[in-house]
Amino acid sequence: MSRFNDILENKVMPAAARIAGQRHLQALRDGIILTMPLIIVGSVFLILGFLPIPGYEEFMASMFGDAWLSKLTYPVGATFDIMALIAAFGIAYRLAEKYDVDALSAGAISVAAFLLATPYQVPFLPAGATEEVIVGGVIPSALMGSKGLFVAMLIAILSTEIYRFIIQKNIVIRMPDGVPPAVSKSFIALIPGFFIITLIWVLRLLVEQTDFASLHNIVGEILGKPLGLLGSSLIGSLVAAFLIHLLWSTGLHGATIVGGIMSPIWLSAMDENRIAFQAGEEVPNIFTSQFFEIFIHMGGSGATFALVFTMMFLAKSQQMKQLGRLAIGPGIFNINEPITFGMPIVMNPIMIVPFILTPLVTVIITYLAMQTGLVAKPAGIAVPWTMPPIIGGYLATGGKISGAVLQLVNFAVAFAIYYPFFKIWDKQKFAEERGTSSVDANKNNEIPA
């Protein structure tokens, strides 16, 4: 076990720390998080529009007219359909903060560059027509949402890197000292802003001469499809789950680090499900943000909610019992730092094994249950990650009991995996409290085998 600890401390942890501190990954993570409050608000209206109550639809139609659903879901479009636009601002803003340059100007320039890269055209089917026509001068809401997320990310990083480079080289227009700071910052942003907008404009003109037609199509083909296949596959999701929990076992926030890379993929998949769910169609994707946050990470990363119950009801040592009592409150809302660092799980070779193994097993179980149709797929509703178990599964699947049942199954599986490892750890703690070795404790039958 000391050998295992040495590997974690000397090999895994330094490499993971470097990844965690990478400014571009941090900016991606923090910028995308900026969209989450809006998406959750939109999801509330989505839930209200599709409550699984018999007679609900007829009642609402009688009260508010046949167009009630369309009007109720106005906020859904106003929040989900600007996901990429908000991310373009948020990522640039956070990255500019890392470089200690004016973040507000960087965010504004990023949004302008993103809009410039987007063709103002949408397909439209006139009444009575059999073929669609292209209407110009209209911002396509689809590309402002999840479909434009990868372009927004790349442009935000590119524009901010150019912005900070020009400013750090002092190629700017500086105003006299008496000029208000807000005006001075605006003039400082003139030259880098002009260069960025010109660059994106030239790129757009060049791409329009190719078969791709737009930057969105290039990014979708070269980056979006391969990453989407990775994020939507069982193997890719198992790798993501393994990395999340391996990083956590060294004390680093694995969900945040891996999420910085995978979140755009899972958010796009979630929004595809949301669109299908609203249209009354079968949702296409299994692996979304809610797949992990609701069904895999019950109690927090590592599915430690079952471990908390084990501590409360089956622990022999007072230390574990007390920790279980303290951790049950946060655990209900999927917060498990008291367990991760208080037990601890971090750098603990006994508990790291079930901590990594449990999510891998529940990923496979959840995937098979949804793939075979036994359990409904996530409906694209952005249920907050702090939603308590059972309720979370019910809401995430669009009001399906199967979602809640699956959470119960995963809880039972997590309990079965954690229990034998916890028993070993609990014996050690009990022996320490008695002032004996764990071997002596077993010999004296102080703890049942």
N, C-alpha and C positions, 0 to 999 in steps of 0.2 A: 504493500500500500504506500510505503514511503516513496518507492520508485514511481508510482502513479502520481503522487503529489508533486514530485520533482518535475515530471513531464508537464503537468499543468502549470506549475509556477514558472518554469524556465523556457518552455517552448510555446505552449498555447496562449498563456496570458499576455506575454509581450506582443505577440503578433496580433492578438485580438484587440489589445489596447491601441495599437497603431491604426487598425481599421476603424475602431470606435472614434478616434480623434480626427479622422480624415474630414476636412472641412466641407468637401462637396457632398459627401454622404450625410453629414449633419444638416447641411442646408436643404437637401432633398427631403430628409425626414421632417424637419421643422416646418418647411414650406408647405408640404402636403398636409401636415397636421392642421394648418390654418383653414383647410377646407372642411374639416370634420364637424365643427359646430353647425355649419350650414346644412351639411348632409344629414345630420341627426335631426335637425328641425324639419327638414323636408320629409324625412322618414316618418315623423309623427303624423303628418297629413296623409302620407301614403297608407299608414296603418288605419287611420280613420276612414279612408275611402274603401277599404277592403276588410272591414271587421267581419269575422266568420260567425255572424249571428243570423239565424233563420229569420227571414222577413226584413232584414235590415235595409237591403237595397230598395225594396218596395216602399218601406216607410219613408226613407229619405226622398225618394222620387215624389211621394204624395205631399211631402212637406215643402220641398224646394224646387220641384220641377224635374223634368227628364235630364236636364243638363247639370244636375247637382254634382255628379262625380267630376266632370270636367272642371267646374269652378272650384271644387274642394281641392283639386290637385294642382291648382295654379302655383302654390308655393313649392311643389315638388320640382317643377321645371325651373323655377327661379333659383333653386339651390343646387340641384344636381347638374343642371345644364350650364353652369359657369365654373365647374370644378377646375378645368384647365386654366381658365382665365385667372382665378384666384391663386392657383399654384404658380403661374408664371410670375405673379407679383411676389408671393410669399417666399419662393425659393431664391429669387434675386435679392430680396430684402435681407434674408438671413445670411446669404453668402457675402453680401456687401458688409454686413456687420462684422463678419470674420476678418475682413480686410481693413476694417476701420475707415471705410469711406461712406459717403452719404447714402444710406440705405433706401431712403424714400425716392430719391432720384433714380437709383438703380432699378427699383421695382417698377417705377413708371415707364422707364425706357424699355424694360423687359416686356411689359404688357403691350406697348406700341409695336415692338418688334414681332411679338407673337401674332398680333392682329394683321400686321403686314404680310406675314408668312401664310396667312389664311385666305384662300380665295373667297370673295364675297359672292358666292353662287350657291343656289339650292335647287334641287329638282322639284318640279311642281306639276301636278296632274290636273289640268283644267276640267271643269265639269263637262261631262259628255265626251271628253277626249280619250283616246286609247293609248297615246304615247305621252311620256313626260316631256316637259320643256324645262330648260334651265333659266332660272330667273336670277338676274344680276343685281348687285347693290344691296344684298341682304346678308347679314352675318349668320353663317350656319350654326345653329345652336348645337348640333351634334359635335362639331369640332371644338366648340367651347367647353364641352363636357369631357367625359372619359376618353372619347376617341382622339381628342387632341392633347391628352395628358403627356405623352412622350415628347411631342414637339415642344410643348410648354417647358418641360424640364430641360431639354437640350438648349433651347433658346435662352432660358433664364440663366443657365450656367455660362454659355458662350458670351452673352451680352454683358454679364457682370464681370467676367474675366477681362474683356476688352475695356470696359468702363474703368475698372481699378487700375489696369495697366497704363492707360493714357493719363489718368489722374496722378498716379505715382511717378510718372515721367514728367509731370508738371506741364503737360501740353494742354493748358486750360486758359480760359479768360478769367482773370481775377479782377474784382471790383475794388475800389478804394475802401479803406477801413470804415468809413462812415456809413456805408451802405448796409441796410438791414441784412442779417444773416440769411434769411429765406431767399432774398433776391440774389445775394452773392452765390449761394449754392446752386440756384437755377442757372446762372451764367457759367459756373464751373462745369455744369453738366452739358453745356451746349456742344462743345467739340466732340466729346465721347459719344453723346447722343446722336449727333449728325453722322459720325463714322459708323455706328452700329446700324442705324436705320438704312444708310446707303448700302452697307454690306448685305443686309437681309434682302433689300430691294434687288440688288444685282443677282443674288442667289435665286430669288424667285423668278426673275426674268430668264435666267439660264435653265432652271428646272422646267419652266413652261415650254421650252423648246424640245423637251424630251417626252417619251411616252408616259413618264410618271405624272406630269402635269402640275404637281404641287409638292411642296416639301412634306406635307402630311402623308402623301402616298409613299414617298421615299422612306421616311422614318417607319411607317407602318410595315413596309416590306422588309427592310433591312434589320430593324430593331424590334418592332412591335410583335411581329409574328413569331420569331424564334423565342423571345422572352415569354410571350403568351403561351406557347407550347410547353415551355419549361414550367411555368407557374400553374398550368392547368393539368399537369400530369401527376400521377401518383408518385413516381420516382422523384420528380422535382420537389414536390411538397414534402416528401420524407427527408430529402436533403435539407430543405429549409428548416424543418422541425428539429432535425439533428443539430444543425448549426446554432439555432436559437438557444437550445438547452446546453450545448457544449460551452457556448459563451457565458451563459448564466452561471455555469458551474465554476467559472473562474472569477465571478464577481462582476462581470460586465452585463449590461442590459441587452441580452441577446435579441429580444423582440424588437427593440428599437434599431439595433444595428442591421439585422437582416431585413427588418421591415422597411428600412430606407431604400433597399433594392427591390423588394418584392411588393411593397404597398401599391405602386402604380399598376402592377399586373392584377393584383387582387381587387383593387378599386375599379378597374376597367371591367373585370368579370362581374363584379357586384352590380355595376350600372347596367350591363347587358341583361342581367337577371331582372333588374328593376323594370326595365323597358318591357321585357316579355311579360312580367307579372302584371303590369298595368294594362297591357293589351289582352290579357286573358290567355296568353300562350304558355306553352311549357318552357320553364326556365332552362337555359342551356348549360350553365356552369355549376360545378360542385365546389371547386376551390375558390373561395372569395375570402374577404377579410373576416366575415362572420363565421365561416367554417372553422377558422382557428380560434378566434376570440370567444366564440360562444360554445362550440362543441369540443374543442381540444383543450383550451386553457381554462378549464373550470377551476376557479379558485386562484387563478394566475398561471404563469408559465410552469410547466411540469404537472399540471392538473392536481395541485396540492390540496384541493378541497377535501378529497378523500383522506389525505394524510392528516389533516386537521381533525377529522372525526376519529381517526385511529388514535390520535394523541389523547383526545378528550375521554374516550370510553374504554380504551384498551391499554393505555400506558400504565406501567408499574412505578416508574420514577416520578417523583413530584415535579421535577423540572419539566418533563415532557407534558404532564397533565396541565401544569400552569401555563405553559407556552400554548397548548391547544386552546385553553380558555381565552387567552389574549388574542389568538389568531383567528378565532371563529368569526368575529365581527368583520374585520377587513376581508376575510376569506369569502364571505357571502357576496361581497362586491368585487371579487376576483383580484384582490390585492394581497400579495403573499410575501412581501419583504420581511415581515416578522418571522416567517418560517424559513425563508431562503437564507437570511443572515443570522437569525436567532437560534435555529436548531443546532448548527447551521447545515445547509445543503452545500453552500459554496465551499469548495476545496475539501469536501468530505467524501472520501472514496467509497464509503458504504452507501450513502444516500444518493450519490451522483448516478449510480447505475439505474435505480427505478425512476429517478428524475428525468433521465434521457429516454429510458425504455418506454415509460407509460405513454408519452405523447406519440411515439412511433406506432405503438399498438393501436391507440385510439384513432389515429389518422387512417389506418388501414380499415378498422371497423366502420368508422363513419363514412369513408369512401364507398365501401362495399354496400352499406345500408342504403346510401343515396343512389348509387349506380344501379342497384337492382330494383329500386322503386319502393323499398320497404319504408323509407323515410323520405319526406319531401326535401328537395334541395333548398338552399338559402334563397329567399325570394327577392333579394336585392334591397331589403330594408336594413338601414344602418342602425341596428340595435347597438346602443352604447356597450362598450366592453365591460362596464361595471354592472351590467344587468345581472341580477341573481340567477343561478341555475334554475331550470324548469321553466321559469317565465321567459328567460332568454331564448331557449330552444323553441318555445311555442311562437314567440313573436318573429324570430329570425326566419322561420319557415312559412310565414304568412298566415299564422293562426292554425297550424296543424299540430294535433296532439302527438303525432309521430316524432316531432322535433323534441318535445319534452321527454318522451319515452327514451329517445336515443341518449339524452343527457343522463338519465338514470342508469342506462346500460354502461355508458362510459365511466360513470362514477363507480359502479360495481367493479368494473375491470381495473380501474385505477387503485381501488382498495385492495384487490387481490394481488396486484403487483407490489404495492408499497408494503403490505403487511409483513412479509418475512424479513425484509431489510430493516424496517422499523423495529421489529422485534429484537434484532441483533443490537441496534443502536440503543434501544431502551434498556436492554440488559446491561450495557456498559454504563449508562447513566445511573441505573439503579445500584450497580456495584459501587460506583463512585460515591453515591450518597451513603451507602453502608460502610464505606471505607475498606472494601475488599476488592479483589480482582474479579472480573467477570467469570473466570474459570471457577474460582472458589464459590461464587454465587450459584453457579449451576450445580456444583457438587453438593452443596447444602440444600438444593431444591428450593432456594428462596424465590426463584422465578420458575414457573412451570415451563418445561421445554416446549 
